[in-house]
């Protein structure tokens, strides 16, 4: 369940990286690969600009970002905690940001290519 603490964490993480928090809105969807439920590492995320009812985030597990049409499933923000709670921490980062997390590892960086049409 998303609460005030989560909104504060999103703001804190964004501030650590020198950017303003830009969290997804309740009811928005993100693309989540089914493999995040398998407990695979690393967990990756990247954020494109929002479009329609999506927030721009895509989250997957493992080393490979596949291009299969059915690799990502639309998941409402409110359900991400069931799918991949480890990814929640980073969702306040604005479009153009990426993360890669694994036990003992946390990388967060800006990728301007994500903002290109």
N, C-alpha and C positions, 0 to 999 in steps of 0.2 A: 504494500500500500504506500503510495506516495504521500508524504506529509511535509510539514514545514522544515523538518530536519533535512530532508532530501533536497529541497530547494536551496537551503543554506550550503549544503555540501557542493552542489553544482556551482554556486557562486564562488565558493572557496577554491575549487579546482581551477575554474576559469581565471581567477585572480592570480593564482600561483603561476600561471602561464602568461600573465600580462594582458589578458583580454577580458572584455565584459562578458558576463554569463548570457547565454542565449539558449535557455532550455526549451525543449519541445513543449508543446501545449497539450494539456490533457485531451485525450481523444484522437491525437495524431498517431499515425502509424510509422513504424520503421521496418526495414527489411532485416529479417533474422534468418540465418541458415539453420536448418534442422540439426546440424551437427553440434551446435552449442549445447544441446541437451545431453550429448554423449560424454560430457566432461573432458573433451579434448583441449589441449593447450597448443599454442597460445590462443588467446581470444583477441581478435582484431576488430577494430571499428573505424569507419571513416564517415565523414559527413559532407554530403553535397548540399547545395542550397535547397531549401524546402520547396515542394511543389504539390499543389492540390491539397490532399489531406495527409501528406507525408511530411515528416520532419527532416528528411534528408539522411538520417543515420542508417548505416548498413553494418551488421555485426555478424561475424562468422568465427569458427574455430579452425585451428590447423594452419598449416603453412601456405595452403593454396586457396586463392580467391578464384572460384570457378565461374565460368561465363554461362553455365546452363540456365535456361529460362526459368527453371523451377528450383534453383539453388536457394533463393531467398523467399521467405514467406512473409506476408504482411502481418505484423503483430502490433496491437495497440500498445502505446507507451505503458499503460497501466498493467499490462501483462508481462512486461519484460522481466520483472523480478522472478517470475516462475520459470522463464526460459534461460536467463543468463544474468543472475544478480551481480556478478563481477563487472559487467559492462555499465551498470547504472551510474557509477561514480563519474563517468566522463561525459554524460549526455548534456551537460551545460555548456560544453565547448561549442563555439559557433561553427558555421560551415567553413570548410577548408582544413579542419583538424582531423587528426588520426590518433589512434592509440593501439598499442600491442601490449598485452599483459600475460604473464605466466607466473607460476610460483617463483618468487624472488626477483621478478623482473617487471618493470613498468616503464614503457617508453611512450611519450606523448610528443607530437610534433605537428607543425603547420605544413600543409602540402598545397601550394597555390594551384596546382593542376586540378584539384577538386572543384575549383571555382570556375574553370573554363567551360564554356558551353559544349 
